[in-house]
Amino acid sequence: MKAFRIFPVLFLAFLLIHCKPIQKTAVGMLIQNQWELQSLRGSTDLKNLFPSSLPFFDFDEAGKLSGFTGCNNFSGLYSLEGKDLKLDPGAITQKACLGEGENQFLEAIKQVNTFSGDAGKLILAGESGELMRLIPKNQEVKPAH
């Protein structure tokens, strides 16, 4: 009878020990770079949407999110559970912006619920699929074949 009581405890301990490295790996992937927008909702023609500079994200280990919308700076939070990712841009500066790029970028941020990628790319997705593709800032963009 004691064996049946010990088994669930051992199983839970096993899960806790083996799930932590996965979470640390996911956070490590996010915080290793400043991530610059490469595509928004499948479009790579970003110069018209963001004439001055491309949006980017900075994630830190403590769950803070900061970045640039292409026009304004933001400072907020993110939450990560496995591959589930929620972004809250928080406080945003209030400069007047040309075009619709910033609005489209902020709307996409609200819809993000998961991510994937590796050291060379970060894909943020929502219910409808890929919302944004980002690359490490200052990395040379190679044309797709």
C-alpha positions as CSV (number, residue, x, y, z in Angstrom):
1,M,0.0,0.0,0.0
2,K,2.8,2.4,0.8
3,A,4.2,1.9,-2.7
4,F,1.0,3.3,-4.2
5,R,1.4,6.4,-2.0
6,I,5.0,7.0,-2.9
7,F,4.6,6.6,-6.7
8,P,2.6,9.8,-7.2
9,V,5.1,11.8,-5.1
10,L,8.0,10.4,-7.1
11,F,6.2,11.1,-10.4
12,L,5.5,14.7,-9.4
13,A,9.1,15.2,-8.3
14,F,10.3,13.8,-11.6
15,L,8.0,16.2,-13.5
16,L,9.2,19.2,-11.6
17,I,12.8,18.4,-12.0
18,H,12.6,17.8,-15.8
19,C,10.2,20.8,-16.6
20,K,12.4,23.5,-15.2
21,P,15.2,23.2,-17.8
22,I,12.7,23.5,-20.6
23,Q,11.4,26.8,-19.1
24,K,14.9,28.1,-18.6
25,T,15.8,27.2,-22.2
26,A,12.7,29.1,-23.5
27,V,13.6,32.2,-21.5
28,G,17.2,31.9,-22.6
29,M,16.1,31.9,-26.2
30,L,14.1,35.1,-25.7
31,I,16.6,37.1,-23.7
32,Q,19.7,36.2,-25.7
33,N,19.0,38.9,-28.4
34,Q,17.3,42.1,-29.1
35,W,14.7,40.9,-31.6
36,E,14.0,43.1,-34.7
37,L,10.9,42.7,-36.9
38,Q,11.4,40.9,-40.2
39,S,7.8,40.3,-41.2
40,L,4.4,41.4,-39.9
41,R,1.4,39.1,-40.7
42,G,3.4,37.6,-43.5
43,S,4.5,40.8,-45.2
44,T,8.2,41.6,-45.5
45,D,7.6,45.0,-47.1
46,L,8.1,46.9,-43.9
47,K,9.7,50.1,-45.2
48,N,6.3,51.6,-46.1
49,L,4.9,50.7,-42.7
50,F,7.9,51.8,-40.7
51,P,9.8,54.5,-42.7
52,S,12.1,55.6,-39.9
53,S,13.1,52.4,-38.1
54,L,11.9,48.8,-37.6
55,P,10.2,47.7,-34.4
56,F,12.1,45.5,-31.9
57,F,11.7,43.7,-28.6
58,D,13.9,43.2,-25.6
59,F,13.0,40.5,-23.1
60,D,14.7,40.2,-19.8
61,E,14.9,37.2,-17.4
62,A,12.6,38.9,-14.8
63,G,9.6,39.1,-17.3
64,K,10.1,42.6,-18.4
65,L,9.5,43.6,-22.0
66,S,10.7,46.7,-23.7
67,G,11.2,47.8,-27.2
68,F,10.3,50.2,-30.0
69,T,7.1,50.2,-32.2
70,G,8.7,51.8,-35.1
71,C,7.7,55.2,-33.7
72,N,7.4,55.0,-29.9
73,N,9.2,53.2,-27.1
74,F,7.4,50.9,-24.8
75,S,8.0,49.2,-21.5
76,G,5.8,46.4,-20.2
77,L,5.7,42.7,-19.2
78,Y,5.6,39.3,-20.7
79,S,4.6,35.9,-19.2
80,L,5.8,32.6,-20.3
81,E,4.4,29.1,-19.6
82,G,6.1,26.5,-21.7
83,K,5.6,27.8,-25.3
84,D,2.6,30.0,-24.3
85,L,3.6,33.6,-24.4
86,K,1.6,36.7,-23.5
87,L,2.9,40.2,-24.3
88,D,1.8,43.4,-22.6
89,P,3.6,46.5,-24.1
90,G,2.6,48.5,-21.0
91,A,3.6,52.2,-21.1
92,I,4.1,53.7,-24.5
93,T,5.6,57.1,-25.4
94,Q,3.1,59.3,-27.3
95,K,4.9,60.7,-30.3
96,A,2.8,61.4,-33.4
97,C,3.4,58.6,-35.9
98,L,3.1,58.5,-39.7
99,G,1.2,55.7,-41.3
100,E,-0.4,52.6,-39.8
101,G,2.7,50.6,-38.9
102,E,2.6,51.2,-35.2
103,N,-1.1,50.4,-34.9
104,Q,-0.7,47.1,-36.8
105,F,2.3,46.2,-34.7
106,L,0.6,46.9,-31.4
107,E,-2.5,45.0,-32.6
108,A,-0.4,42.0,-33.5
109,I,1.3,42.1,-30.0
110,K,-2.1,41.8,-28.4
111,Q,-2.8,38.6,-30.3
112,V,0.4,36.7,-29.6
113,N,-0.1,33.6,-27.5
114,T,2.8,31.3,-28.5
115,F,6.3,31.4,-30.0
116,S,8.9,29.2,-31.7
117,G,12.3,29.7,-33.1
118,D,16.0,29.4,-32.4
119,A,19.1,31.6,-32.1
120,G,18.5,33.0,-35.6
121,K,14.8,33.7,-35.6
122,L,11.8,34.2,-33.3
123,I,8.3,33.5,-34.6
124,L,5.4,35.0,-32.6
125,A,2.0,33.5,-33.4
126,G,-1.6,33.7,-32.4
127,E,-4.9,31.8,-33.1
128,S,-4.7,32.7,-36.8
129,G,-1.0,31.6,-37.2
130,E,2.2,33.5,-37.6
131,L,1.9,37.2,-36.6
132,M,5.5,38.3,-36.6
133,R,8.9,36.9,-37.5
134,L,11.9,38.6,-35.8
135,I,15.6,38.2,-36.2
136,P,18.5,39.3,-33.9
137,K,18.9,43.0,-34.3
138,N,21.9,44.0,-36.5
139,Q,21.9,40.6,-38.1
140,E,22.2,40.8,-41.9
141,V,18.9,39.7,-43.5
142,K,19.4,37.1,-46.3
143,P,16.9,37.1,-49.1
144,A,14.5,34.1,-49.2
145,H,15.0,31.6,-52.0
